[in-house]
Structure formats: structure tokens, C-alpha cells
Amino acid sequence: NNLEVCASCAHGYHSTFDNDLNTGRLIVKCEVNVCFCSHGTPGDTIPPDGHPNRYCHTHGEEVCKVCASGYGLNSKNVCEWKQCTCSNGVGAVGVHCFMQGSKDCDSCMGGFTLFMDDPF
């Protein structure tokens, strides 16, 4: 009998099902969640102390903890191509956009001049 079946898995784990080839019995066990990140580093498997939202809550989901250059974390912890705004021109994108949604122009419409505002 010695059959162990989990009623639920701890955070950071998911249930898997298999058949025991010797007995034909159903085996249910908990395995560590694995996530992916298309444009950066995947979230941690187990929740870290500092960022509980940047871990893999659901096996197979996209969740990121760090983004590649030109990408920024959105509210769902997924890396997206950064897009800046520009009221009188074209907003900068990717590596040219300092922070998602910030005011930063890549080019200007006629009658406007692009200038660099160096905060340093």
C-alpha cells in the first residue's frame, strides 16, 4: 500500500501524474515549477525574500526577474520592448528609451527641434 498522494503542492510546485509500470497505479507527485522569459532571465523557481511577485507561480508561464537590454518589466513581470512618448514627434524605443512610458523623443515633427537634456 505505501502509496503517497499529495492533496496539493506547496508554492512554486505543481502536480504531475504518471502510472507506476510495475503496479499500474496512478502516481501523483509535486515537481518544481519551471517558467520562461522570452526577453530576459526567468523568474525564480521558489519565491525569493526580496521579490515575491517575480517567481514562477504557475508551471510554464512567462515571468521575468531581469530584462535584456531595450526591454522593461511590465505590471505582469513580463519583459516588453520599451516605448517612450513624445508629444511633438516620435518616441524613442528599446535601448534608446530610458524607462517605459517616459517622455523621450527619437525625432521631431516639422517646426520642432530635438535637443538633449542631460540630467547629469
Contacts in CASP RR format, 6 or more apart in sequence:
PFRMAT RR
TARGET T0000
AUTHOR 0000-0000-0000
METHOD contacts of the structure
MODEL  1
NNLEVCASCAHGYHSTFDNDLNTGRLIVKCEVNVCFCSHGTPGDTIPPDG
HPNRYCHTHGEEVCKVCASGYGLNSKNVCEWKQCTCSNGVGAVGVHCFMQ
GSKDCDSCMGGFTLFMDDPF
3 25 0 8 1.000
5 28 0 8 1.000
6 15 0 8 1.000
6 28 0 8 1.000
6 29 0 8 1.000
6 30 0 8 1.000
8 15 0 8 1.000
9 15 0 8 1.000
9 30 0 8 1.000
10 30 0 8 1.000
11 46 0 8 1.000
11 47 0 8 1.000
11 57 0 8 1.000
12 32 0 8 1.000
12 33 0 8 1.000
12 45 0 8 1.000
12 46 0 8 1.000
12 47 0 8 1.000
12 55 0 8 1.000
12 56 0 8 1.000
12 57 0 8 1.000
13 30 0 8 1.000
13 31 0 8 1.000
13 32 0 8 1.000
13 33 0 8 1.000
14 30 0 8 1.000
14 31 0 8 1.000
14 33 0 8 1.000
14 58 0 8 1.000
14 59 0 8 1.000
15 28 0 8 1.000
15 29 0 8 1.000
15 30 0 8 1.000
16 28 0 8 1.000
16 29 0 8 1.000
16 30 0 8 1.000
16 31 0 8 1.000
17 26 0 8 1.000
17 27 0 8 1.000
17 28 0 8 1.000
18 26 0 8 1.000
18 27 0 8 1.000
18 29 0 8 1.000
19 25 0 8 1.000
19 26 0 8 1.000
19 27 0 8 1.000
20 26 0 8 1.000
20 27 0 8 1.000
31 59 0 8 1.000
32 45 0 8 1.000
32 46 0 8 1.000
33 45 0 8 1.000
33 56 0 8 1.000
33 57 0 8 1.000
33 58 0 8 1.000
33 59 0 8 1.000
33 60 0 8 1.000
34 42 0 8 1.000
34 45 0 8 1.000
34 56 0 8 1.000
34 59 0 8 1.000
34 60 0 8 1.000
35 42 0 8 1.000
35 43 0 8 1.000
35 45 0 8 1.000
35 56 0 8 1.000
35 58 0 8 1.000
35 59 0 8 1.000
35 60 0 8 1.000
35 61 0 8 1.000
35 62 0 8 1.000
35 63 0 8 1.000
36 42 0 8 1.000
36 60 0 8 1.000
36 62 0 8 1.000
37 43 0 8 1.000
37 62 0 8 1.000
37 63 0 8 1.000
37 64 0 8 1.000
37 65 0 8 1.000
37 67 0 8 1.000
37 78 0 8 1.000
37 79 0 8 1.000
38 62 0 8 1.000
38 78 0 8 1.000
38 79 0 8 1.000
39 64 0 8 1.000
39 67 0 8 1.000
39 68 0 8 1.000
39 71 0 8 1.000
39 79 0 8 1.000
39 80 0 8 1.000
39 81 0 8 1.000
40 64 0 8 1.000
40 66 0 8 1.000
40 67 0 8 1.000
40 68 0 8 1.000
40 71 0 8 1.000
40 79 0 8 1.000
41 64 0 8 1.000
41 65 0 8 1.000
41 66 0 8 1.000
41 67 0 8 1.000
42 56 0 8 1.000
42 63 0 8 1.000
42 64 0 8 1.000
42 65 0 8 1.000
43 54 0 8 1.000
43 55 0 8 1.000
43 56 0 8 1.000
43 63 0 8 1.000
43 64 0 8 1.000
43 65 0 8 1.000
43 77 0 8 1.000
44 51 0 8 1.000
44 54 0 8 1.000
44 55 0 8 1.000
44 56 0 8 1.000
44 65 0 8 1.000
45 55 0 8 1.000
45 56 0 8 1.000
46 55 0 8 1.000
47 55 0 8 1.000
48 54 0 8 1.000
48 55 0 8 1.000
51 65 0 8 1.000
53 77 0 8 1.000
54 63 0 8 1.000
54 64 0 8 1.000
54 65 0 8 1.000
54 77 0 8 1.000
55 63 0 8 1.000
55 65 0 8 1.000
56 63 0 8 1.000
57 63 0 8 1.000
62 78 0 8 1.000
63 76 0 8 1.000
63 77 0 8 1.000
63 78 0 8 1.000
64 73 0 8 1.000
64 77 0 8 1.000
64 78 0 8 1.000
64 79 0 8 1.000
65 77 0 8 1.000
67 73 0 8 1.000
67 79 0 8 1.000
68 79 0 8 1.000
69 95 0 8 1.000
70 81 0 8 1.000
70 82 0 8 1.000
70 94 0 8 1.000
70 95 0 8 1.000
70 97 0 8 1.000
71 79 0 8 1.000
71 80 0 8 1.000
71 81 0 8 1.000
71 82 0 8 1.000
71 94 0 8 1.000
72 79 0 8 1.000
72 80 0 8 1.000
72 82 0 8 1.000
72 100 0 8 1.000
73 79 0 8 1.000
74 80 0 8 1.000
74 100 0 8 1.000
80 100 0 8 1.000
81 93 0 8 1.000
81 94 0 8 1.000
82 93 0 8 1.000
82 94 0 8 1.000
82 95 0 8 1.000
82 97 0 8 1.000
82 99 0 8 1.000
82 100 0 8 1.000
82 101 0 8 1.000
83 91 0 8 1.000
83 93 0 8 1.000
83 94 0 8 1.000
83 97 0 8 1.000
83 100 0 8 1.000
83 101 0 8 1.000
84 91 0 8 1.000
84 92 0 8 1.000
84 93 0 8 1.000
84 96 0 8 1.000
84 97 0 8 1.000
84 98 0 8 1.000
84 99 0 8 1.000
84 100 0 8 1.000
84 101 0 8 1.000
84 102 0 8 1.000
84 103 0 8 1.000
84 104 0 8 1.000
84 105 0 8 1.000
84 106 0 8 1.000
85 91 0 8 1.000
85 101 0 8 1.000
85 102 0 8 1.000
85 103 0 8 1.000
85 104 0 8 1.000
86 92 0 8 1.000
86 103 0 8 1.000
86 104 0 8 1.000
86 105 0 8 1.000
86 106 0 8 1.000
86 108 0 8 1.000
87 103 0 8 1.000
88 105 0 8 1.000
88 108 0 8 1.000
88 109 0 8 1.000
88 112 0 8 1.000
89 105 0 8 1.000
89 106 0 8 1.000
89 107 0 8 1.000
89 108 0 8 1.000
89 109 0 8 1.000
89 112 0 8 1.000
90 105 0 8 1.000
90 106 0 8 1.000
90 107 0 8 1.000
90 108 0 8 1.000
91 97 0 8 1.000
91 104 0 8 1.000
91 105 0 8 1.000
91 106 0 8 1.000
91 107 0 8 1.000
92 98 0 8 1.000
92 104 0 8 1.000
92 105 0 8 1.000
92 106 0 8 1.000
93 106 0 8 1.000
96 104 0 8 1.000
96 106 0 8 1.000
97 104 0 8 1.000
98 104 0 8 1.000
105 114 0 8 1.000
107 114 0 8 1.000
108 114 0 8 1.000
END
